[in-house]
Amino acid sequence: MKEVCKAAVVTYNGQVVCREVEMPELKDNEVLVKVHCSLISPGTEMNNPRALREKPAEDKEYAGRFGYSSAGEIIAVKGDVKDLKVGMRVACMGGGAKHASYNAVPVNLVVPIPDNVSYEEATFASLAATSLQAVRRTEPQLGEYGIVLGLGIVGNLAAQLYQLSGARVLCWEALRNRRAIARKCGLKNAIDFRRVNATEKSKEFAAPYGVDFALMAFGGNADKAWESVLAAMKVSADGHQMGRIVAVGGCKFTVGGGAWSGNVDIRPSSRTGAGYHDPAWEYGKDYPDVFVQFTSQRNARELIALIAEKKLKVTPLITHRIKIEDVGTGCDMLIEHPEQAAGVILEY
């Protein structure tokens, strides 16, 4: 009889349950990790359950596993795993880092964590790397002014990273609990865009220089947000809006017609950095350092270092700690009551 472990599974009708699955078998250049904690992404990971609740799969036996942010201890290795060793405490990213009690993860998606970083904190490495990639796409400069739309995990961490880079940031967020979490993370400037004129507040915040960049860190239709952001950007002497607008949360907006004017640079951003979803790189084939400076792994290493140095705050983002057996409760909360939950940690 094959060994089994516990894992979170999405059913045909969008319910999330804990089931027993076969233990993963190690392939070359992978490490086997005994998972202590994993972090549910309240954005992308909940898209599939939401969709299946609205339109269930025809296959009643459908059961999809998910997850890409976990932390634990290496208990076995196979092939060339570079500096990784059995017994190491590590953060894991990618498709191998599912919500399961054991995971087999490719070498380049694993990062050692120091003793002063907890397993809980380490689970944020993947989403933090997504935030860092968006910040790198923004190219913020010390002294610039920016706005962040959406204070979910990715938006919150990006706003912290903007501040660490020397930029001044104003956040737009309608949910009170997320604004309260932001304050605990050192983000003092957050407004409820539903209650105030966010465009005017942004202009006041950035006066007399104007808003240099914006990050749209949310999903769904963003046409109204796009128009509000565009109106908030700095304006050149010839009347054109200027600056960079980065979209990281999967939001959609129409660029054209009356809403489009000026010389605004629109930059989509996704994933955790170079290498993510490149099988050759994930399994150990590194890019030349001189051409690719910041891979997904290096981004994760830098973020773990910032957490260790207490410069990047992730613990205030944790709102719930739930046993893997009760994973459905956590997912229901993220889908149905986002005003009550942000970072949901699964414990094994």
N, C-alpha and C positions, 0 to 999 in steps of 0.2 A: 504494500500500500504506500502511495506517495505521501510525503509530508505536506501539510497544509499550513497556511497562515491566515490571519484575518485581513480583510480589505474592504474598503468602501466601494459600493457598486451603485450605479444609476439604473433603475429598472425601466421597462418599456413605457411606463406612464409617468416618469419623472420623479419617482420616489427614490430616496437615497437610503440604502440599507447596508448593514455589515454582514458579509458572508465569508465563508471559508473558501480559499482558492489555493491552487497548488503553489508550493514554494518555488520561487524563481530559480532557474538553473543558470549558473555563471557561464558567460561566454568570455572569450579572450579579451583582455584589457578592461575587465569589469571588477568591481568590488561588491561583496555582499554585505549589506548594512542591516543591522538590527535597529529598527526605527524606534526612537523614543518619543518624538513629536512630529507632527506635520501641520502645515498651515493651509486652511482652505482659502482660495482666492475668491473674494466675494463678487468679483466681476466675471472674468472669462469662464471660470469653472462652473458657475451657476447658470450659464447660458443654456447648456444642454438640458439640465433638469427643467428649467423654465419652459423651453420649447416643447419638451415631451409632455409637460403638464397641459399645455394648450392643444397639442396634437400628438397623442400617443403613437408609438411605433406599431406597425402592423404585426411585427414579430413579438408575440407575447413572451417569448423566452429571452428577449433582448436584455442584456446586462452589460453595461459599459463601465470599465474602471476609469478612474481619473486621478488627477493630482500631479504636481510638479515642484513641491516645496517641502522638504523634510530634513530631519537631522537625526543622527544616531551614531552607532559605533560599528566600525568595520570588524566583521568576524571571519571573513575569508577573502582571498584575492585570487585572480587568475590572469596569467600573461603579464605583460609589461604595464604595471600600474604606477610607474615612476616613483615618487617619494611617498606614496600611500602605503600604510602598513596595518596589519591586524592590530586591533586595540585602539586605533586612532578615533577620536571624536571628530565627526565631519558634518558639514552641511551639504545637501544634495539638491540638484536641480534637474529639470527636464522630464521627459517621458518615463524615465526609469524611476523617478522619485515619487511614486504614486502614494496614495493614502493606504498604506498597508504595513503590517508589522515587520515585514522583511522586503528589501528591494535589492535588485541587481542594477548597479548604476555605472555607466561608462566613465572611464578615468578622468576625462577632462571636465566632467560635470560634478566633480567632488572637490570640496575645499576643506582642509583641516581647520578646526576651530580651537582657539586657545582656552585655557582653563577658566578665564574670567568671562567667557561668553557662554550663556546657558544654551541648552538644546532649544528651548523656546525661542530665544533671540535668534539663534542660527537659522530657524525655519524661514525667517524673513529675507534670507540672502537672495532668493530668486526674484521676488517681487521688488526688492530694493534694487537689484540689477536692472530690472525693467525701468525703474524710475531713473537710475543713473544713465541708462542709454538715452532716455528722453532728454535728460539734462545735457548730455554731450551733444545731442542733435540741436539743442537750443543755442549752444555756445554763449552762455551768459558771461558778462564781463563784470568785474568788481565795480560797484557803484551804479549798475543798471537797475531799472525798475521793471518788475514783471508781475503778472497776475496768474494764478493757478485756479482753474475751474474744476472743482470736485476734490473733496478731501477724504476720499477712500484711501486705502493703504498706499497705492501708487502715487496719488496726488500729494498726500501728506509727506511721504518720504522724498518726493521730488522737491517739494517746497523747502524741506529741511536742507537738501543738498544745494539748492539755489542759494540759500542763506550762507551755507558754508563756503560757497564760491565767492561770496562778497556782494551778491545781488540783494535788493530789497524787494520783498514779495507781499502782495495782497492776495488773499484767498477768497474765492466765492464758494459758499456752501450753504444750502438750505437746511440741512439736518443739524439740529442743535447739538446732538451728542458728538458729531464729528467736529464741530467747532470747539467743543469742550476738550476733546482729545487733542486737537491741534494746539490748544494753549498749553497743555501738559508737555507737548513736544517742543515747546519754544516758539511756536508760530503765533505771534501776538496779533497779527493783522488779518482777521477773518470776518467777513460780512455775510449776512443773509440776503442773497440777491433777490429773493422774493419780496422782501420788506423795504429794501432801499433801492435807489437808482444806482446799480453797480457800475454803470459806465461813468457817471459823474463822480462817484466815490473813487474810482480808479484814477480819473484825471486829477482829482484833488491829491490823492496819495502820491502820484508821480510828478506833481507840479514842482518847479516850472519846466521840467525836462520832457515829460511825457513817458508813456509806457513803451518799453523797448521790446518786450516779448510776452507771450502768453502760452500757457500749457492747458490744453483741453483734455482732462483726465476723467472722462466719464463715457458711458455708452448711450445709444439711442439717437434720436433726432436732435441735431444741434443747430438748426437754422437760426433760431432766435438768439442763441448764445453767440453764434458766429457774427451776427449783425451787431450785437452789443460789444463784443470784443473789438471788432473792426473800428467801431466808433470811439473806442477808448484808446486806440493806438496813437502814438505821436504823429504829428502832421508837419510836413516840410513846408517851406515858404511858398511852393507852388500849389499847395492844397492837397498833396497826396499823403495818404497814410503810409507809415513806414514801420518796419519791425519784422519780427519772426513769430509765427504762430505754429506750435507743435501740437499734433494730435496723437495721443497715446492710448486713449481709452476705448477705441472702437466706435466713437461717435461719428455721425454722418451729417454733412452740411453741404449746401449747394453754393458753389463759387460761380457767380455770374449775375447778370441782370443788374438791378439797381443796387444790390448789396456789394457789388464788386467795384472797387476803385483803388487807386494808389499803387504802391510798390511793396506790398506785403509778401514776405517769403513764407510759404506754407510747407511744413516739413512733417510728414508722417513718421512715427516712431513705433517700433514693435520689438518684442522679445528682449533678451537680456544682453545683447551685444553680439559681436562677430562669433561665428562658430555654432551657435545654437541651431539645431536641426540639420547640421552638416555632419552626416555619419562618420566620415573620415576624421574630421577634427574631434568629434565627441569621443572617438575611440583611440585618440592619442596622437594623430598626425597634426602637429602644430603648424601654424602659419609662420612665415618669416617675421620676426619681431620688428624689423625695420619697416615693414609695410603695414602690419596689423598690430598696433600698440595695445589696444584694449579689447581683448577677447571677453567672452562671457565669464570665463574662469577668473581672469584678472579683475574684472568688475566685481565679482563676488568676493574675491580676496580683499580688495580695497574696502568693500562695505563691511565685511567682518572686522577688519582693522578699525574702522570708524566706530563700530558698535563697541568693540573692546576698549577704545579710548573714550567712550561715553560722549562722543560727538554726534552720533546718530542715535536718536531715541526711538526704540521700537516697542518697548514694554507697555507704554500707555495705549498702544493700538490694540492690545489684547483685551477683548471684552468678555470672552468665554473660554473655558477649558472643559473639554468634553471627552469622555472615553470613546474609543473607536466604535464600541458597541452601540453608542447613542448618536452616531454621525447624522442620522436623519433629522434629529432635533436641531442640530446646528445648522444644517442646510435649509431646513424650513424657516428658521429664524432669519437667515441671510436673504432668503427670497421674499418672505412675507412681511418681515419687520426690520428693514434695513436701518430704521431709526434707533434700533436697540442693539445692533451688533456691528462689529467691524472685523477685528481679527479673531477668528475662531480657531483655537488650537485643538488638535486631536491628540489624545494621549494613548499610549500603547502599554 
